[in-house]
Amino acid sequence: MDPILIAVIIVIVMPLAVLWALAKSAQLRGPLPRPESRRPIGSLVTEALPEAHADEDDEDQGPAFSIDSEPPDPDPALRERES
């Protein structure tokens, strides 16, 4: 074969073959994804509804202990596991 013919095949035919193969691969993959919605963001978001919790009143009173209170009695089951 002539060296010019080999150069033409490598420079022109091979890239065209690669592009054709990529196009065929994309066609076999399936349809294009659907375009994004153009609706305004406000219509997609709903307003959050506040929830009423029964234990909210307890949080306002603070902890059920004070600094001056005595420490709780140790759990005997914990002592049995340590030994």
N, C-alpha and C positions, 0 to 999 in steps of 0.2 A: 504494500500500500504506500501511497504517496504521503510524505510527512505533512503536507498541507491539508490533505483530506483528513488525516487523523486530528490535526489541530482544529479544523472546522467542526468535526464531530464532538470533540471535547469542549470547545468554547460555545457552540451554539446548540447542538442537539441535546447534550446532557442536561444543561439547565432547563430546557423546555420539557424534557422528560420528567425532571424532578418536579417542576411546577404542575404538570398534568397529574402526576401521582398524588401530590398534596391536594389538589382540587378534587380528585376522585375520592380520596380518603375523607375529606370534609363532607362530601355528598353522601357517603355511606354512613356517616356518623348520625345523621338525622336532621330534623328541621332546626332552624335557628331559634335561639331563645326568644321568648316574647319580650317586646319592649317594656320599659318601666312605665308605671302609671304616671300621668301628668296631673293628677288630682292635687289640690293644695294639701299641705301637711295638716292643717287644722281639721279637715274633715276626716282624716285617718286616725286621729288621736281622740280618745274619749277622756272626759274629765274624771279624775280620781274621786271616789266616794270615801269620805272619812268613816272609819269604823269605830264604834263605841265599845270599849273594853270594860268589863266589870271591875277589874283589878287596878284601874287607873287611880282610884281614890287612895289605895294603899301606898302608891309611890309618893304622893304628896306629903305623907306623914313622916317619912324618913325611916331609918332602920328601927327594928324592934329591940335593939340593945343600946346600951350607953357605954361610955369608956369606963365608968366606975363599976359596972356590973361584974359579977364573978364569972370566971371561965366555966364552961360546961364540964360536966363529969366525963372522963374519958370512957370510950366504948370498950368494954371488956373483950369483945370479939376481936378487936384490933390487937390487943395484947397477946391473945392466944396465937395469932398468926405470926407474930414476930419471933416467938421462941421455937 
